[in-house]
Amino acid sequence: MMTALPLALIVVITVVDILSPPEIHLGPLLIVAPALTASLAGPRATAAVALLAIAALTVIGAVRDGLTSANIETQLSAQVIVSVLIVGLRVLRARHERELARVRSVSEAAQRVLLRPLPERIGTLHLASVYLAAEAEAQVGGDLYAAARTTDGTRLLVGDVRGKGLASLGDAALLLGAFRAAAHLHADLPGLAEYLDGSVCWDLAQLAEARQAERSRHPRPPEDAPDEGGESFITAVLLDIPDDEALVHLIDCGHPPPLLLRPEGVTTLTTRHPAPPLGLGELAPVSYEVQTYPFRPGDRLLIYTDGVIEARDAQRRFYPLTERVTAWQAERPGVLLHHLRRDLLAHVGRRLDDDAAMVVVERLW
């Protein structure tokens, strides 16, 4: 089906060239057929159409001038050379497409293992999430989220590793693993936050030692090697939502504040004394202050990463999240995120400069 147009072109050009006056030569146009096929079909179909085009040019030469004329010999030689180039490039493109498919498959597998989908229902909550990776061929990067049940409620983590894309995947995996292992072991949020900070600090120290050892072995890295220097940390927000109280307890570790969505309006849950990002706890003593807010049935929380609010349009204007979410705050969590995702991508022209994640939490009762 995809080769119908190239085959039709071969037939039309051949017939018209044979019937045209002697001074008109349309045979060289036959090269359009394999070139068009290369954009529509695979290498085999391209090669088949190229052979048919060469055969058609041979028929034109035999009917009009004879195969021994200098004109037809030149045309045939040029047709063969260009056809070989087209087929060769199509083979290379097919190889690249297979490699790209493998990369996407690995990325999807990593996403399923690392960033497990949030359950739609957990305890008294209805959850929905969306993840937008900055790197075109990746589906997961440095933004993260997770939920865990405790004996009397639900705990959630939303975080953002310094950096973007696959380079920050290891730090995200570390924090998610630590949260899933410890979320139900610590009685209070400050204890959980302290544990997560200690885990991140230890891992980043180990990673820094490994990178230093690698630099000592290879003092001049390749020019295209990713920049791994500088300070590493993870901004995060931890939430504890009890089953039997209409409250949400929150610790903000240098992360953008969540938005509380109610029929009467949108409220930013600003923390009076936010803690530093995870991974910086060794630099100074940290006091994790818990903020508590009413969270009644029907209320929604929108938790997001800075890739959302720092996304810019062509005029370098930031995405107005609070303004935009007001229009859809009455929607169900999944529908709300669908609107925000579409609107955010339209704002940036379909290309984000940083990973972006959003989670909506609705209290059902």
C-alpha positions as CSV (number, residue, x, y, z in Angstrom):
1,M,0.0,0.0,0.0
2,M,2.8,2.4,0.9
3,T,4.6,1.7,-2.4
4,A,1.5,2.3,-4.5
5,L,2.5,6.0,-5.3
6,P,6.1,5.2,-6.2
7,L,5.0,2.4,-8.5
8,A,2.4,4.7,-10.1
9,L,5.1,7.3,-10.7
10,I,7.3,4.7,-12.4
11,V,4.5,3.7,-14.8
12,V,3.4,7.3,-15.5
13,I,7.0,8.6,-16.2
14,T,7.8,5.6,-18.4
15,V,4.7,5.9,-20.5
16,V,5.0,9.7,-20.9
17,D,8.7,9.5,-21.7
18,I,8.2,6.9,-24.4
19,L,5.4,9.0,-26.0
20,S,7.2,12.3,-25.7
21,P,9.1,14.0,-28.6
22,P,12.7,12.9,-29.1
23,E,14.1,16.1,-27.5
24,I,12.2,15.5,-24.2
25,H,13.8,13.1,-21.7
26,L,11.8,12.3,-18.5
27,G,13.7,9.2,-17.6
28,P,16.0,10.8,-14.9
29,L,12.8,11.6,-12.9
30,L,12.5,7.9,-12.1
31,I,14.9,8.4,-9.3
32,V,12.0,10.1,-7.4
33,A,10.3,6.7,-6.9
34,P,13.0,5.0,-4.7
35,A,13.6,8.3,-2.9
36,L,9.9,8.5,-2.0
37,T,9.8,4.9,-1.1
38,A,12.7,5.4,1.4
39,S,10.5,7.8,3.4
40,L,7.5,5.5,3.3
41,A,8.7,1.9,3.6
42,G,11.7,-0.2,4.6
43,P,15.0,-1.1,2.9
44,R,13.7,-4.1,1.0
45,A,10.8,-2.2,-0.5
46,T,13.2,0.7,-1.4
47,A,15.6,-1.7,-3.1
48,A,12.7,-3.3,-5.0
49,V,11.4,0.0,-6.3
50,A,14.9,1.1,-7.2
51,L,15.3,-2.0,-9.3
52,L,12.0,-1.4,-11.0
53,A,13.0,2.2,-11.7
54,I,16.3,1.0,-13.3
55,A,14.3,-1.6,-15.3
56,A,11.9,1.1,-16.5
57,L,14.7,3.4,-17.6
58,T,16.2,0.4,-19.5
59,V,12.9,0.0,-21.3
60,I,12.8,3.7,-22.1
61,G,16.3,3.5,-23.6
62,A,15.6,0.4,-25.6
63,V,12.4,1.9,-27.1
64,R,13.7,5.4,-27.8
65,D,17.5,5.6,-28.4
66,G,18.9,2.1,-28.0
67,L,20.8,0.9,-24.9
68,T,24.2,1.7,-26.5
69,S,23.7,5.4,-26.8
70,A,25.8,7.6,-24.6
71,N,22.7,9.4,-23.3
72,I,21.0,6.3,-21.9
73,E,24.3,4.8,-20.6
74,T,24.9,8.0,-18.6
75,Q,21.3,8.0,-17.3
76,L,21.5,4.3,-16.3
77,S,24.8,4.8,-14.6
78,A,23.6,7.8,-12.6
79,Q,20.3,5.9,-11.7
80,V,22.2,2.9,-10.4
81,I,24.7,5.1,-8.3
82,V,22.0,7.2,-6.8
83,S,19.7,4.2,-6.1
84,V,22.6,2.4,-4.3
85,L,23.1,5.6,-2.1
86,I,19.4,5.8,-1.3
87,V,19.1,2.1,-0.4
88,G,22.3,2.4,1.8
89,L,21.0,5.4,3.6
90,R,17.6,3.6,4.2
91,V,19.5,0.6,5.7
92,L,21.3,3.0,8.1
93,R,18.1,4.6,9.0
94,A,16.5,1.3,9.7
95,R,19.4,0.4,12.0
96,H,19.0,3.6,13.8
97,E,15.3,3.0,14.2
98,R,16.0,-0.4,15.7
99,E,18.5,1.1,18.2
100,L,16.0,3.8,19.1
101,A,13.3,1.2,19.7
102,R,15.7,-0.7,22.0
103,V,16.5,2.5,23.9
104,R,12.8,3.2,24.3
105,S,12.2,-0.3,25.5
106,V,14.9,0.0,28.1
107,S,13.6,3.4,29.2
108,E,10.1,2.0,29.6
109,A,11.4,-1.0,31.6
110,A,13.3,1.4,33.8
111,Q,10.3,3.5,34.3
112,R,8.1,0.5,35.3
113,V,10.8,-0.7,37.8
114,L,11.9,2.7,39.2
115,L,8.8,4.9,39.0
116,R,6.0,2.6,39.6
117,P,2.6,4.0,38.7
118,L,0.7,5.3,41.7
119,P,-2.4,3.3,42.6
120,E,-5.6,5.1,41.6
121,R,-7.0,4.4,45.1
122,I,-5.0,4.0,48.3
123,G,-6.6,4.3,51.7
124,T,-9.0,7.3,51.8
125,L,-7.3,8.9,48.8
126,H,-7.7,9.0,45.0
127,L,-4.4,9.6,43.2
128,A,-3.3,10.5,39.7
129,S,0.1,11.4,38.3
130,V,1.9,12.5,35.1
131,Y,5.5,12.5,34.2
132,L,7.2,14.4,31.4
133,A,10.9,13.7,30.7
134,A,13.0,16.5,29.2
135,E,15.1,14.1,27.2
136,A,13.2,13.1,24.0
137,E,14.2,9.4,24.1
138,A,13.7,9.0,27.8
139,Q,10.5,8.4,29.7
140,V,12.0,8.8,33.2
141,G,14.6,11.1,34.7
142,G,15.3,12.9,37.9
143,D,11.8,13.7,39.1
144,L,10.1,11.1,41.3
145,Y,7.0,10.2,43.3
146,A,5.9,7.3,45.5
147,A,3.1,6.4,47.9
148,A,3.1,4.0,50.8
149,R,0.5,2.8,53.3
150,T,1.2,2.9,57.0
151,T,-0.9,1.4,59.8
152,D,-3.1,4.5,60.1
153,G,-2.7,6.5,56.9
154,T,-0.8,7.1,53.6
155,R,2.5,8.7,53.1
156,L,3.6,10.3,49.8
157,L,6.9,11.5,48.5
158,V,7.5,13.9,45.5
159,G,11.0,14.9,44.7
160,D,13.4,16.4,42.1
161,V,17.0,15.4,41.7
162,R,19.4,18.1,40.7
163,G,19.9,17.8,37.0
164,K,17.6,16.1,34.4
165,G,17.1,13.0,32.3
166,L,19.0,9.8,32.6
167,A,22.0,11.3,34.4
168,S,20.0,11.8,37.5
169,L,18.3,8.3,37.4
170,G,20.6,6.7,40.0
171,D,19.9,9.4,42.7
172,A,16.2,9.1,42.0
173,A,16.4,5.3,42.4
174,L,18.2,5.6,45.7
175,L,15.6,7.9,47.3
176,L,12.7,5.9,46.0
177,G,14.2,2.7,47.4
178,A,14.9,4.3,50.8
179,F,11.4,5.7,51.0
180,R,9.7,2.5,50.1
181,A,11.8,0.6,52.7
182,A,11.3,3.1,55.5
183,A,8.0,4.9,55.0
184,H,6.1,2.4,57.4
185,L,9.0,2.1,59.9
186,H,9.2,5.6,61.2
187,A,6.4,6.8,63.5
188,D,6.7,10.5,62.6
189,L,7.6,12.5,59.4
190,P,10.8,14.2,60.9
191,G,12.2,10.7,61.6
192,L,11.5,9.6,58.0
193,A,13.0,12.8,56.6
194,E,16.1,12.4,58.7
195,Y,16.5,8.8,57.5
196,L,16.1,9.8,53.8
197,D,18.6,12.6,54.2
198,G,21.1,10.3,55.7
199,S,20.6,7.8,52.9
200,V,21.0,10.4,50.2
201,C,24.1,11.9,51.9
202,W,25.8,8.5,52.2
203,D,25.1,7.5,48.6
204,L,26.2,10.9,47.2
205,A,29.4,10.6,49.2
206,Q,30.0,7.1,47.7
207,L,29.2,8.5,44.3
208,A,31.6,11.4,44.6
209,E,34.4,9.0,45.6
210,A,33.7,6.8,42.6
211,R,33.7,9.9,40.3
212,Q,36.9,11.1,41.8
213,A,38.5,7.7,41.2
214,E,37.3,7.7,37.6
215,R,38.7,11.2,37.0
216,S,42.0,10.1,38.4
217,R,42.1,7.2,35.9
218,H,40.8,9.4,33.0
219,P,41.9,13.0,33.8
220,R,40.7,14.3,30.4
221,P,37.1,13.0,29.8
222,P,35.5,13.1,26.3
223,E,34.2,16.4,25.3
224,D,30.7,15.0,25.0
225,A,30.7,13.4,28.5
226,P,28.0,14.7,30.8
227,D,28.9,17.2,33.4
228,E,28.8,15.5,36.7
229,G,30.5,18.1,38.8
230,G,29.0,20.5,41.3
231,E,26.9,19.8,44.3
232,S,24.2,17.1,44.2
233,F,21.0,17.2,46.2
234,I,17.3,16.3,46.0
235,T,14.4,18.7,46.7
236,A,11.4,16.8,48.1
237,V,8.1,17.2,49.9
238,L,6.9,14.5,52.3
239,L,3.2,14.2,53.2
240,D,1.4,12.1,55.8
241,I,-2.4,11.9,55.5
242,P,-4.1,10.1,58.4
243,D,-7.2,7.9,57.6
244,D,-9.2,9.1,60.6
245,E,-8.3,12.9,60.6
246,A,-9.2,15.5,58.0
247,L,-5.6,16.7,58.0
248,V,-2.4,16.6,55.9
249,H,1.0,16.8,57.6
250,L,3.8,18.1,55.4
251,I,7.6,18.6,55.4
252,D,9.1,20.7,52.6
253,C,12.8,20.0,51.8
254,G,13.5,22.9,49.5
255,H,10.7,21.9,47.1
256,P,8.0,24.0,45.4
257,P,5.0,24.2,47.8
258,P,1.9,22.1,47.0
259,L,-1.4,23.7,46.0
260,L,-4.6,23.0,47.9
261,L,-7.6,23.0,45.6
262,R,-11.0,23.8,46.9
263,P,-14.2,25.1,45.4
264,E,-13.5,28.5,47.0
265,G,-10.1,28.8,45.4
266,V,-6.5,27.7,45.2
267,T,-4.2,28.0,48.2
268,T,-0.4,27.6,48.2
269,L,0.7,25.6,51.2
270,T,3.8,27.7,52.0
271,T,6.1,26.3,54.7
272,R,7.3,28.8,57.3
273,H,10.7,27.2,57.7
274,P,11.4,24.8,54.9
275,A,14.3,22.3,55.5
276,P,17.2,22.2,53.1
277,P,17.1,19.7,50.2
278,L,18.0,16.1,50.9
279,G,21.7,15.4,50.6
280,L,22.7,18.7,52.3
281,G,22.0,17.6,55.9
282,E,25.7,17.1,56.7
283,L,26.5,20.7,56.0
284,A,24.5,22.0,59.0
285,P,22.1,20.8,61.7
286,V,18.6,20.3,60.2
287,S,15.3,20.7,62.0
288,Y,12.4,19.2,60.2
289,E,9.3,21.2,60.9
290,V,6.0,19.6,60.2
291,Q,3.3,21.8,58.8
292,T,-0.4,20.7,59.3
293,Y,-3.3,21.8,57.2
294,P,-7.0,20.9,57.0
295,F,-7.6,18.3,54.3
296,R,-11.3,17.6,54.1
297,P,-13.3,15.2,51.9
298,G,-13.4,16.6,48.4
299,D,-10.2,18.6,48.8
300,R,-7.4,18.1,46.3
301,L,-3.6,18.6,46.6
302,L,-1.5,19.3,43.5
303,I,2.1,18.5,44.1
304,Y,4.6,19.3,41.3
305,T,8.3,19.7,40.5
306,D,10.0,22.9,39.4
307,G,10.1,21.7,35.8
308,V,6.4,22.7,35.7
309,I,6.6,26.2,37.1
310,E,10.0,27.0,35.5
311,A,8.8,26.0,32.0
312,R,9.0,29.0,29.6
313,D,7.3,29.8,26.4
314,A,8.8,31.5,23.3
315,Q,8.7,34.9,25.1
316,R,10.6,33.3,28.1
317,R,7.5,33.6,30.3
318,F,7.1,31.1,33.1
319,Y,4.1,28.7,33.1
320,P,1.4,30.2,35.3
321,L,0.4,27.0,37.1
322,T,-1.8,28.5,39.8
323,E,-3.7,30.6,37.3
324,R,-4.2,27.7,34.9
325,V,-5.2,25.1,37.5
326,T,-8.1,27.3,38.6
327,A,-9.9,26.6,35.4
328,W,-9.9,22.8,35.9
329,Q,-9.8,22.4,39.7
330,A,-13.3,20.9,39.9
331,E,-12.3,18.1,37.5
332,R,-11.4,14.6,38.7
333,P,-7.6,14.1,39.3
334,G,-6.9,12.2,36.1
335,V,-8.9,14.7,34.0
336,L,-7.2,17.7,35.8
337,L,-3.8,16.3,35.0
338,H,-4.7,15.6,31.4
339,H,-5.7,19.3,30.9
340,L,-2.5,20.5,32.7
341,R,-0.2,18.2,30.7
342,R,-1.7,19.4,27.4
343,D,-1.6,23.0,28.4
344,L,2.0,22.8,29.7
345,L,3.3,21.3,26.5
346,A,1.4,23.9,24.4
347,H,3.0,26.6,26.6
348,V,6.6,25.3,25.9
349,G,6.0,24.4,22.2
350,R,6.1,20.6,23.0
351,R,9.7,20.6,24.3
352,L,10.5,20.9,28.0
353,D,13.9,22.0,29.2
354,D,13.6,20.1,32.5
355,D,11.8,17.0,33.7
356,A,8.3,17.7,35.1
357,A,6.1,15.7,37.3
358,M,2.6,16.4,38.8
359,V,0.6,14.4,41.4
360,V,-3.0,15.1,42.4
361,V,-4.3,13.7,45.7
362,E,-8.0,13.8,46.4
363,R,-9.5,13.0,49.8
364,L,-12.6,10.8,49.3
365,W,-13.9,10.6,52.9
